Amino acid sequence: MISEKSTWSLVDFASPWQSHHSFIWSHFLTPSIKSQNDYLREWQYKTEDYLDLLLWQEGPPSNRTCSVCPKDGVYRCHGCMGEPLFCTHCCRTVHSCMPFHWISQWTGGFFEDTSLTKIGLEIHLGHQGKPCPEVTDDWCNTDDEGDNFAEGQWVPLVNDPRTTTVVDTSGIHSIMIRFCQCTSALGLDMQLFEIGLFPASFTLLKTAFTFAVLDDFLLDNLECGTSAMNYYSKLRRITSSVFPHLVPDQYRELMRVGRQWRQLKLLKWHGFSHEKQKPKAGELALSCPACPQPGVNVNLAERNVSDPAWLYSRSLVMDGNFKAEHMFPANPTDEVALTNGLGFMVGDGRYKLHLTEAQDIVHRSDCNNHRAVNQANTSRHKLEATGIGSCVCARHGCFVPHSMVDFQKGERQMNMDYALCQALEYNTNGIDRALTFYDINCQYHKHLDQWVEEPPYLDLLWGMEVIPGISLWHEAVQGVRDSQHAFDQLSETASDDTLVKWEAEAAAAQDDQLENPSAMDIYEVKMTKAPTRKQQELHLLTQQARWLAGEIHRGAATWLASGITLEEVQVALLIDVKKLGRWPTDAQELAIARRCDRLQGQIDEFIRVAVTFLGDQLDEYDKLDLMTMMLDAAELDSAGSSSDDPDRPDDEDRYDTLVKFTPETLVIPLPSNIGIERCAEWGVADLVLQEISLREGQANDALHAIRVNLADKAVLFRTTVRSAKSQARSTHAWARVHSVDKILHLNVQMYSKCRSQLVHLGADDLLAKLRPLEKADLKATTVVADPNARGQRNSMLAWFWSIDVQGDSTSNDWMNEFYHVHWLRTLALRDRWAEELLLLVGWEMIWTVDFFLHKSQQWVGRMQEADANQKVGHRCYAARQARIYLRLSQQAQDSFERTKGMARVAE
């Protein structure tokens, strides 16, 4: 970084011209933080200048002379720096080693595209660019038939059958190539390959591809997912943006040569050009460097007895991809596989024999109806493969070589069995434990032993223990510290006897999890749900038979429950009416009007039946008309109400009373609205007790919905809102949060209305438990949403999280169960982070360094062998590869040491 003082010192001792430019450089070298828009604003002032300069370059300079000699400059090269001008001779001479530059010719009015071949450029093979002395003046024609190339005036290509079409990253070229005719010369195709051109055929040499374009195509295909067709379309447009359809189509040749080039590169990268032996299954693919591989980065003979059993184990994730489809080939018997079973895909022959022998046993999932199991019969008759399945290193995400299979009828068990067996056989000699994670392991692992034993082409290493798990991907030092602190905090809230009991449960679950997966159920909350309104109504109906005639109004429970439901509909409608604001649309008004009409009809029916239970006194009770009123505005503006609702208009602070047709404001003739004194006078005091029971169930329903919505909201913030990296995803995430907020708001209002009615009913004992809701109670907490959240704290939860579910206000069963499960999960989280720290810091760093050192030593051996056989090229490549792997090991070691140092500082 250049300081301000040192920058200005350049100006103090410079000439005025130098001072001016030094000031400019100091301006650009001064560190500053600019946004993208800052740069675009600067660009707006320079657009015209750049455009003028761009158009000025379309014309020739005032002194149109050759940049090499004093002759007239006719040709401009667009591949050379600065696009210099050349005369015909200099242009041909300078580009003898750069035949793929594009040039244009000055016509007197503009520069027209042309090619170097048109000005006589030829490529001579075998003599370092010089003509072969054995070649006569007659042209060595390699193709008597020729090609129907487009006319030269439309595209910059030569329409001559003697030329060879060469595909390069700069486009498609027609080049004059003269081959060496010496008796000791290589074959014509090998002469092309020697100078970096890959021939598309070996007899009629009409087309060749440069190594550069093949490398670029493979890299584009890997990084950008570019298909061969799209890539070649790009090359045609580079050649001629106006007439790309007139450029020769070598798409099929690109697909074929691309496969050949990829095979050559794989064989070269993995050293098989040095060893002169055929590769075995999976040897043209790299495996995970951080996983233990006996004989590569681990010596099991030096294994410490005190090491935990799980340390030297394989962890695999199994899954399928139904997007990787493959059509049936036109002639299957004529297909040629260049790397059959040598990379990540399994060998085709043995795999098909396995599918023939294995039985297709379809098991329906008995837990969650997983898609992978239930679509096992999925078949698409036009597809040879409906997808692929594979095994991946669970800790580092590396695919296991020779363990990827095709699906024929969905993700069947027979396909994944073969993939798993192949993955467990790859570099696992001496490893006796494997952890497999699969979304449907709860169903898949039940029959794994049976499926593997019967087919003749499946086999697991003897003594290999396969431990199932459900896929869950899980920073180590910080995680250990945070999880330990959270565990200690939770442990402080429990008594010693309780901790002893919980520790015993955790130990028993870990011991029994393989034989009895249900032992892990202790990590889930098992609570008896509070009685709902429906349960309370059912209880009242079943109990009414025990009452004496006249002491209870039979069927009143159902009638009261329907009245409570009408009140809930009123609350929901009133909230929606309030959201309309001052200028609702016709569609909104119509929707509200329809709901009001439907509600009015239901209220009329309820009042008609009410006489049956309340008696004729209801008709004589003239104060019922005076009971028409709005719901309490304070209830609507209470905790979690529309003041927090994102859809509420900012300018709507008060509800505009609708003068006509407002059934949402009518008071339902329930005992809570009539009053307990009036009910006693009318002889319907039993209805008060029944409504209290139903209101308790209504409150429990509302509180349960509030808990669920708060948990959903916390999960959305943790998994969706915070992880949104774009405006679109953020908008979508917040829309989901607002949707949950609406439901939360509605349930808060229903609970508030229910509690106010309980006040009218004089249910003081029940009100002591059902407290008013405050805004602070309705904050989403990560403790509720994610018990395994890193760094969780024993946060103070709202009162309704600990409400007694059995109806006894002296106990606290729900909260005890909540903390019980929380403590168990935090214990598991702490233990997992401790294992992570031991495995990551203690061993995986060492295994990664040793893997690279092993590869480096392999290449050193190949270098020595090539040196002994006097293969200079082989020796040089081996030395370069050995140096690359040595640098990788050094870079990994340095990175790990820095990480360990940072961890020690953090501690």
CORWOHU-V981190 format. One record per residue. RES is the residue in one small letter. PSI is psi in whole degrees, -180 to 180 (* if undefined). BURIAL is + if it has 16 or more other ideal C-beta (glycine too) atoms within 10 Angstrom, else -. D_CENTER is the distance of its C-alpha to the mean C-alpha in whole Angstrom. Layout:
RES	PSI	BURIAL	D_CENTER
RES	PSI	BURIAL	D_CENTER
This chain:
m	137	-	38
i	124	-	42
s	163	-	43
e	-36	-	45
k	-46	-	49
s	-32	-	48
t	-45	+	47
w	-21	-	50
s	-26	-	52
l	-34	+	52
v	-35	-	53
d	-28	-	56
f	34	-	58
a	163	-	57
s	166	-	58
p	-42	-	58
w	-43	-	56
q	-35	-	54
s	-40	-	53
h	-47	-	52
h	-32	-	49
s	-37	+	49
f	-40	-	48
i	-44	-	45
w	-39	-	44
s	-33	+	44
h	-42	-	42
f	-28	-	39
l	-15	-	39
t	126	-	39
p	136	-	36
s	157	-	34
i	113	-	31
k	146	-	31
s	171	-	28
q	-38	-	27
n	-31	-	29
d	-44	-	32
y	-37	-	32
l	-35	-	32
r	-39	-	35
e	-37	-	37
w	-34	-	36
q	-31	-	38
y	-14	-	41
k	-3	-	41
t	-47	-	39
e	-42	-	43
d	-43	-	44
y	-38	-	41
l	-42	-	42
d	-44	-	46
l	-38	-	45
l	-41	-	43
l	-32	-	45
w	-33	-	48
q	-12	-	46
e	-23	-	47
g	170	-	51
p	157	-	53
p	165	-	54
s	-36	-	58
n	88	-	59
r	80	-	57
t	162	-	58
c	141	+	57
s	-8	+	55
v	-46	+	56
c	171	-	60
p	10	-	62
k	173	-	62
d	129	-	60
g	112	+	56
v	-33	+	55
y	137	+	52
r	129	+	49
c	124	+	46
h	-6	-	42
g	-21	-	41
c	150	+	43
m	127	-	43
g	0	-	45
e	64	-	45
p	163	+	49
l	146	+	52
f	153	+	54
c	174	+	57
t	-48	-	56
h	-47	-	58
c	-36	+	56
c	-41	+	52
r	-38	+	53
t	-47	-	54
v	-32	+	51
h	18	+	48
s	-29	-	50
c	5	-	47
m	63	-	44
p	-5	+	45
f	19	+	41
h	146	+	42
w	138	+	43
i	163	+	46
s	151	+	48
q	136	+	52
w	122	+	54
t	-1	-	56
g	-23	-	58
g	-27	-	55
f	172	-	52
f	122	+	50
e	139	-	49
d	139	+	46
t	-169	+	48
s	160	+	47
l	-27	+	49
t	-34	+	50
k	-22	+	52
i	16	+	54
g	14	-	55
l	131	+	52
e	150	-	52
i	123	+	50
h	130	+	52
l	149	+	51
g	-12	+	52
h	40	-	54
q	43	-	52
g	-4	-	52
k	154	-	56
p	146	-	57
c	132	+	58
p	-18	-	62
e	-7	-	62
v	127	+	61
t	-179	-	63
d	-24	-	63
d	142	-	62
w	134	-	59
c	94	-	57
n	124	-	55
t	-2	-	52
d	106	-	52
d	-22	-	55
e	-34	-	53
g	-177	-	51
d	151	-	48
n	75	-	48
f	158	+	47
a	159	+	47
e	147	-	50
g	-26	+	50
q	-12	-	50
w	-41	-	47
v	150	+	45
p	56	+	45
l	157	+	46
v	125	+	49
n	75	+	50
d	126	-	52
p	-15	-	52
r	-13	+	52
t	160	+	49
t	132	+	46
t	120	+	43
v	126	+	40
v	123	+	37
d	170	+	35
t	-23	-	33
s	-4	+	35
g	-165	+	36
i	129	+	38
h	149	+	42
s	115	+	45
i	140	+	47
m	116	+	50
i	126	+	50
r	122	+	53
f	155	+	53
c	134	+	55
q	13	-	58
c	153	-	59
t	-28	-	60
s	9	-	57
a	155	+	55
l	168	-	51
g	160	-	50
l	-41	+	49
d	-37	+	46
m	-29	-	46
q	-41	+	47
l	-45	+	44
f	-32	+	42
e	-31	-	44
i	11	-	43
g	23	-	40
l	125	+	40
f	114	+	38
p	144	+	41
a	-20	+	39
s	175	-	42
f	1	-	45
t	-60	-	48
l	99	-	48
l	80	+	46
k	-26	+	45
t	142	+	42
a	155	+	40
f	135	+	36
t	152	+	36
f	-34	-	34
a	-42	-	33
v	-34	+	31
l	-42	+	30
d	-41	-	28
d	-39	+	27
f	-45	+	26
l	-38	+	24
l	-40	-	22
d	-41	+	21
n	-37	+	20
l	-51	-	18
e	-37	-	16
c	-7	-	17
g	27	-	17
t	128	+	20
s	164	-	22
a	-38	+	26
m	-47	-	27
n	-38	-	25
y	-43	+	26
y	-32	+	30
s	-36	+	30
k	-42	+	29
l	-37	+	32
r	-37	+	34
r	-31	-	34
i	-38	+	34
t	-46	+	38
s	107	+	39
s	-18	-	37
v	-42	-	40
f	61	-	40
p	-27	+	37
h	-16	-	38
l	-8	-	42
v	137	+	40
p	139	+	40
d	108	-	37
q	34	+	36
y	-46	+	33
r	-39	-	34
e	-37	+	35
l	-43	+	32
m	-42	-	30
r	-50	-	33
v	-32	+	33
g	-41	+	30
r	-42	-	29
q	-42	-	33
w	-40	+	31
r	-40	+	28
q	-44	-	30
l	-44	-	33
k	-41	-	30
l	-44	+	29
l	-37	+	32
k	-45	-	33
w	-33	-	30
h	11	+	31
g	15	+	35
f	-10	+	36
s	-21	+	38
h	-39	+	40
e	-15	-	40
k	44	-	42
q	156	-	40
k	138	-	38
p	150	+	34
k	-180	-	33
a	125	+	30
g	4	+	27
e	-3	+	29
l	24	+	27
a	149	+	24
l	139	-	23
s	175	+	22
c	122	+	21
p	-19	+	23
a	-8	+	23
c	149	+	23
p	125	+	27
q	104	+	29
p	134	+	32
g	-8	-	34
v	-63	+	32
n	6	+	31
v	136	+	32
n	101	-	36
l	-18	-	36
a	-23	-	40
e	16	-	40
r	134	-	38
n	136	-	39
v	-31	-	40
s	-6	-	39
d	141	-	35
p	153	-	33
a	-30	-	33
w	-6	-	29
l	-50	-	29
y	76	+	29
s	156	+	27
r	139	+	24
s	122	+	21
l	143	+	18
v	128	+	15
m	135	+	16
d	167	+	14
g	161	+	15
n	116	-	13
f	12	+	16
k	-22	-	15
a	80	-	17
e	157	+	20
h	128	-	24
m	160	-	27
f	135	-	30
p	155	-	32
a	-37	-	35
n	86	-	37
p	-34	-	36
t	-14	-	39
d	7	-	39
e	141	-	35
v	122	-	35
a	122	-	32
l	-33	-	32
t	51	+	30
n	106	-	30
g	7	+	28
l	-14	+	28
g	-128	+	25
f	-29	+	22
m	147	+	23
v	161	+	26
g	136	+	29
d	-42	-	30
g	-55	-	34
r	-35	-	33
y	-41	+	30
k	-34	-	32
l	-39	-	35
h	-43	+	33
l	-30	+	32
t	-39	-	35
e	-35	-	37
a	148	+	34
q	137	-	34
d	94	-	32
i	114	-	32
v	125	-	30
h	124	-	29
r	137	-	28
s	135	-	26
d	14	-	28
c	-65	-	25
n	14	-	23
n	49	-	23
h	142	+	20
r	-40	+	19
a	-39	+	19
v	-46	+	22
n	-14	+	24
q	24	+	23
a	-25	+	25
n	5	-	27
t	128	+	25
s	137	-	27
r	114	-	27
h	-22	-	30
k	-2	-	30
l	131	+	27
e	-35	-	27
a	126	-	24
t	-2	+	22
g	-174	+	19
i	153	+	18
g	150	+	18
s	170	+	17
c	133	+	18
v	144	+	15
c	121	+	17
a	-28	+	15
r	-30	+	16
h	-5	-	15
g	17	-	13
c	135	+	16
f	143	+	17
v	127	+	20
p	146	+	23
h	48	+	24
s	17	+	22
m	128	+	20
v	159	+	22
d	148	+	22
f	138	+	22
q	-37	+	26
k	54	+	26
g	-174	+	22
e	79	+	21
r	157	+	24
q	-37	+	25
m	-30	+	27
n	-49	+	25
m	-28	+	23
d	-45	+	26
y	-42	+	27
a	-44	+	23
l	-44	+	24
c	-40	+	27
q	-38	+	27
a	-38	+	24
l	-11	+	26
e	-12	+	29
y	111	+	28
n	47	+	29
t	16	+	30
n	114	-	34
g	-15	+	35
i	128	+	31
d	11	-	32
r	139	+	29
a	135	+	26
l	123	+	23
t	129	+	21
f	125	+	18
y	137	+	17
d	-28	+	16
i	30	+	20
n	-31	+	22
c	-27	+	24
q	-40	+	25
y	-44	+	25
h	-17	+	26
k	-38	-	29
h	14	-	31
l	-47	+	29
d	-42	-	33
q	-43	-	34
w	-35	+	32
v	-32	+	32
e	-36	-	36
e	-52	-	37
p	142	+	36
p	-17	-	38
y	10	+	35
l	140	+	32
d	138	-	33
l	148	+	32
l	140	-	34
w	132	-	37
g	3	-	36
m	122	+	32
e	121	-	31
v	117	+	28
i	122	+	26
p	157	+	24
g	165	+	21
i	136	-	18
s	123	-	14
l	111	-	14
w	134	-	12
h	*	-	15
e	139	-	19
a	-54	+	22
v	-46	+	25
q	-38	-	24
g	-40	+	23
v	-46	+	26
r	-45	+	28
d	-44	+	26
s	-35	+	26
q	-41	-	30
h	-44	-	31
a	-40	+	29
f	-43	+	31
d	-40	-	34
q	-44	-	34
l	-38	+	33
s	-29	+	36
e	-20	-	39
t	-7	-	38
a	153	+	40
s	166	-	43
d	-42	-	44
d	-39	-	44
t	-40	-	41
l	-41	-	39
v	-43	-	41
k	-45	-	40
w	-40	+	37
e	-39	-	37
a	-40	-	38
e	-43	+	36
a	-44	+	33
a	-43	-	35
a	-40	-	36
a	-41	+	32
q	-35	-	31
d	-33	-	34
d	2	-	34
q	-31	-	30
l	-46	-	31
e	-32	-	34
n	87	-	33
p	-25	-	29
s	-12	-	31
a	-23	+	32
m	-1	-	28
d	-16	-	29
i	-16	+	31
y	6	+	27
e	146	-	27
v	124	-	29
k	100	-	32
m	151	-	35
t	120	-	37
k	144	-	36
a	149	+	39
p	130	+	41
t	174	-	40
r	-37	+	42
k	-40	-	42
q	-39	-	43
q	-41	+	46
e	-43	+	47
l	-39	-	48
h	-43	-	49
l	-40	+	52
l	-37	-	53
t	-25	-	53
q	-16	-	55
q	-21	+	58
a	-25	-	60
r	-13	-	61
w	148	-	62
l	153	-	66
a	132	-	67
g	-15	-	67
e	-15	-	65
i	144	+	61
h	110	+	60
r	138	-	59
g	-3	-	56
a	-27	+	55
a	-43	+	52
t	-39	-	50
w	-43	+	52
l	-40	+	51
a	-38	+	47
s	-35	-	47
g	-40	+	49
i	-38	+	46
t	-40	-	44
l	-39	+	45
e	-38	+	45
e	-40	+	41
v	-39	+	41
q	-44	+	44
v	-47	+	41
a	-42	+	38
l	-41	+	40
l	-37	+	42
i	-44	+	39
d	-37	+	38
v	-39	+	41
k	-30	+	41
k	-14	+	37
l	-32	+	39
g	-163	-	41
r	-21	-	44
w	69	-	43
p	158	-	41
t	166	-	41
d	-39	-	43
a	-40	-	40
q	-44	-	39
e	-40	-	43
l	-42	-	43
a	-42	-	40
i	-41	+	42
a	-41	-	45
r	-42	-	44
r	-39	+	43
c	-42	+	46
d	-43	-	48
r	-41	-	46
l	-40	+	47
q	-41	-	50
g	-41	-	51
q	-38	-	49
i	-42	+	51
d	-42	-	55
e	-38	-	54
f	-43	+	53
i	-35	+	57
r	-40	-	59
v	-22	-	58
a	-30	+	58
v	-31	-	62
t	-35	-	62
f	-32	+	61
l	-15	+	62
g	-179	-	65
d	-15	-	67
q	-27	-	67
l	-40	+	64
d	-31	-	66
e	-6	-	68
y	92	-	66
d	-9	-	66
k	-4	-	64
l	-36	+	61
d	-32	-	61
l	-10	-	61
m	-7	-	57
t	117	-	55
m	170	-	53
m	155	-	50
l	154	+	48
d	122	-	48
a	-30	-	46
a	-33	-	46
e	-40	+	43
l	-26	+	41
d	17	-	41
s	-168	+	40
a	134	+	37
g	16	+	34
s	-161	+	36
s	-13	+	36
s	-24	-	36
d	-4	-	33
d	128	+	31
p	-21	-	29
d	-5	-	31
r	129	+	34
p	142	-	36
d	-30	-	37
d	6	-	41
e	95	-	41
d	-19	-	43
r	150	-	45
y	128	+	45
d	113	-	48
t	128	-	50
l	124	-	50
v	-39	-	54
k	148	-	54
f	67	-	52
t	70	+	50
p	-19	+	50
e	-13	+	47
t	-4	+	49
l	143	+	52
v	126	+	52
i	134	+	52
p	72	+	55
l	159	+	54
p	-35	+	56
s	-27	+	54
n	-30	-	55
i	-37	+	58
g	143	-	59
i	-31	+	60
e	-46	-	64
r	-37	-	64
c	-39	+	62
a	-39	-	65
e	-37	-	68
w	-5	+	66
g	28	-	66
v	38	+	62
a	-28	-	61
d	-27	+	60
l	-30	+	57
v	-46	+	56
l	-40	-	55
q	-40	+	53
e	-37	+	51
i	-43	+	51
s	-43	+	49
l	-38	+	47
r	-35	+	46
e	-45	+	45
g	-39	+	42
q	-43	+	41
a	-41	+	41
n	-41	+	39
d	-45	+	37
a	-42	+	36
l	-38	+	35
h	-43	+	33
a	-37	+	31
i	-43	+	31
r	-45	+	29
v	-44	-	27
n	-37	+	26
l	-41	+	26
a	-42	+	23
d	-41	+	21
k	-42	+	21
a	-39	+	21
v	-41	+	18
l	-43	+	16
f	-40	+	17
r	-39	-	16
t	-20	-	12
t	-54	+	12
v	-49	+	15
r	-27	-	15
s	-3	-	11
a	122	-	12
k	0	-	12
s	164	-	14
q	-39	-	17
a	-46	-	16
r	-36	-	13
s	-42	-	16
t	-44	-	18
h	-40	-	16
a	-44	+	16
w	-31	+	19
a	-39	-	20
r	-38	-	19
v	-44	+	21
h	-36	-	24
s	-43	-	24
v	-38	+	24
d	-39	+	27
k	-47	+	29
i	-40	-	29
l	-44	+	30
h	-44	+	32
l	-44	+	34
n	-33	+	34
v	-43	+	36
q	-39	+	38
m	-40	+	39
y	-42	+	40
s	-43	+	42
k	-43	+	44
c	-43	+	44
r	-39	+	45
s	-36	+	48
q	-35	+	49
l	-33	+	50
v	-44	-	52
h	-29	+	54
l	-5	+	54
g	29	-	55
a	69	+	53
d	-39	-	53
d	-42	-	52
l	-35	+	49
l	-24	-	48
a	-29	-	48
k	-39	+	45
l	92	+	43
r	164	-	43
p	149	-	43
l	137	+	39
e	160	-	38
k	-37	-	36
a	-25	-	35
d	-19	+	34
l	23	+	31
k	132	-	29
a	133	+	26
t	139	+	25
t	-26	+	22
v	-36	+	25
v	-42	+	25
a	-37	+	21
d	94	+	20
p	-20	+	23
n	13	+	21
a	135	+	20
r	135	+	21
g	25	-	24
q	154	+	25
r	159	-	29
n	69	+	32
s	151	-	31
m	116	-	34
l	159	+	33
a	161	+	35
w	-33	-	38
f	-9	+	36
w	-22	+	34
s	16	-	37
i	139	+	39
d	128	-	41
v	-12	+	40
q	-4	-	43
g	1	-	45
d	113	-	47
s	-7	-	47
t	-16	-	48
s	171	-	45
n	49	-	41
d	-41	-	40
w	-45	+	36
m	-37	+	36
n	-45	-	37
e	-38	+	34
f	-48	+	32
y	-30	+	33
h	-53	+	33
v	-38	+	30
h	-42	+	28
w	-42	+	31
l	-43	+	30
r	-38	+	26
t	-36	+	27
l	-45	+	29
a	-39	+	26
l	-43	+	24
r	-45	+	27
d	-37	-	27
r	-41	-	24
w	-34	+	24
a	-42	-	27
e	-40	-	26
e	-43	+	23
l	-44	+	26
l	-44	+	28
l	-44	+	26
l	-57	+	24
v	-39	+	27
g	-35	-	29
w	-46	+	28
e	-34	+	25
m	-42	+	26
i	-44	+	29
w	-37	+	28
t	-46	+	26
v	-44	+	29
d	-33	+	31
f	-47	+	29
f	-37	+	29
l	-38	+	33
h	-44	+	33
k	-40	+	32
s	-42	+	34
q	-36	-	37
q	-45	+	36
w	-30	+	37
v	-42	+	40
g	-41	-	41
r	-36	+	41
m	-43	+	42
q	-39	-	45
e	-43	+	46
a	-36	+	45
d	-39	-	48
a	-32	-	50
n	5	-	50
q	42	-	50
k	95	+	47
v	-47	-	46
g	-44	-	43
h	-42	+	42
r	-43	+	43
c	-42	-	41
y	-41	+	38
a	-40	+	38
a	-38	+	39
r	-43	-	36
q	-40	+	34
a	-38	+	35
r	-38	-	35
i	-48	-	31
y	-33	+	30
l	-40	+	33
r	-37	-	31
l	-42	+	28
s	-40	+	30
q	-41	-	31
q	-40	-	28
a	-43	+	26
q	-44	+	30
d	-42	-	30
s	-42	-	27
f	-38	+	27
e	-39	-	30
r	-40	-	29
t	-43	+	26
k	-39	-	29
g	-42	-	32
m	-37	-	29
a	-40	+	29
r	-37	-	33
v	-40	-	33
a	-34	-	31
e	*	-	33
